């Protein structure tokens, strides 16, 4: 698991850069790049979901402090959201960040962010 964790962290950085680039440009090249990388990005989201569902909120915030930015930029990308599979995995990830009965500030922070993302 530790090795998987290291791989996910380096993949996370790569995908954070990618979605940031995709979020800032709406050129044909960016659209093509999004579509080209979509299968790998979906697999990354699946891996992220598997990791998130095993973590408490403080661990999520510690390991992935920009998870909100990554998921928000993903939510705004029509080329990612055009695929049902992407939508499904994204919702799974968002659901991992919600806690019906927040126990600490990490839970509250993730709940607040998730509600804002969902309502925008």
Buried (B, 14 or more C-beta within 10 A) or exposed (E): EEEEEEEBEEBBEEBBEBBBEBBEEEEEEBBEBBEEBBEEBBEBBBBBBBBBEEBEBBEBBEBBEBBBBBBBBBBBBEBBEEBEEBBEBBEBBBEBBBBEEBEEEBBEBBBEBBEEBEEE
